């Protein structure tokens, strides 16, 4: 379990602080730095592109790199950048730092997937991966605590310093963990060298069922979750609902995600990945359907489904893919999963914007997201039936 905790802390640094702390601090940073809406738009666009670029680069050159070194390198880069953010005053330089943080976050998660897939016992991998991926939810929560307790006493710069100090601790713990980490002797079917050649990577995604479904899952998750979170407060404001409801929603999302990592991971390891995917996709779809029908009364239900699905999903999908591929190939496919997630999120946000401009309301947009969530649940049901019929979750990997 130490592996899951340490890598979960890596997610706190790379995703929780690296990707989301800036957005939380922007209103406070504006008092001393001339950050305008153009800079925020630039941050949103370039960090998304950097995250996709890092994920794609990992899929292409990741097999040539030592993932232990990569994990330490990305952690070190993220830590140095977090420290530097406390001293930067030029908005454009901040944008550059955030771009490198986003690319580092993508590569950090890919290295975690490979290391856990190679070194953890097969019956514990999904638990460890799901707990690690839920570190992002802990990052959400810790960012909120920094705003509540640290900023009033020492200013916004102190948040970045605390984040950097935490990153230094995490890098040290990661180094100690990796020094004594070895692949389980019983897991002889997995080889770190069993990578998918770059020339065959795209054809593998398009022609092999597990790889294709993993990318399709991430596309649909991105299409439904990113617009849901980005437009939620705007929709609640449109409906003249209390501003506090948005705060309660995100509190539910964070708390649920913190707990879901362990619970859903255990479920996947004990009962099968397909069943765990169906459960979280079904809960997410029901929550969005209820929210589309009655936003005022179902906002917290939808937030619960969001937290239950989004944070552990990455670990469950990675564990499911690893049942069929080597650890290195799992890392490659995971990189392309992040790319499809980003593409789905971009298209979903564009669609929500078009609906808002053409109808003057987000109601039809959230109904569309509910429909996409139902497609995701349907895909989970199909995977469950197919796994039960053709390839039961026995924990035996299929050769690449």
C-alpha angles and dihedrals in degrees: 000000000000088000092056092048095049094046090044087056088052088057090050088057101039100037107014096047102015097053107022110029093076093056090051093049100043096095090053096042091055089072091070104018127056097236112161135181091268090060091049091051089049091051092050094049100040097043090051090051091045092051091051090045092051091048092049092046090051091053091051105039102016094098090060093055130077103244093209089058090044092052091052093043095051091046091051093047092048091049094050091048092049090053091047093053089069090061102039119102103167110090093211092053088050089053090054091050091050091050091056090045090055094049090046091051092055093049092045093059092047092053091049091053092052095046095047092043090053102038109031122085109263094242091055102041099095091047091052095043093046092048090048094050090049088061084090089067090052087051089055091052095045091048088056091050091050089055092048101044112015104041097054091052104039109008134251093295089066090062091062091046092051089048090051093048089050089050091053090053091048093050090052093049091046091053091051091048095048093047093069099029118121134169114259112264092226093059097079096145093070121080128184088217095056093101126155109247111248090238090059099039097093093043089050090055092048100042109030115079101220096046092045094049092047091055092043090052091052091047092053092043090052092045092053105032103042096055090041092058097036095051101032099098091043091053093048089050090049089055091049091240120156115279088229089068089069090053091051090049093056092044089056091047093052097044093046091049092051092056098034094065094069098033098048092040091054090048091053093049094047104035103022137273095258092058092048091050092049091050097051094040091049093050091047092050094048091049093052092046090053091046092051090051099042113009096176097056100030102045092099092045091053090048091053091052090047094053093043092053110030104053103043093035093084093055095044093050091047091049091049092050090048090060087067104032140039121266093258093048089047088056091050094049089044090056091055089045088060090050093053090046090056092047090050092049092049093050092045093052092047091051092049090050092050092049091049092050096045100042103024090231140077095218095099089045094058090045087055091050089052089053091051089049089054089053088052091052089048090053089050090052091049091051090048092052094043093048091049092050104038111013117018115203095262096147091243110130120225114233114256 
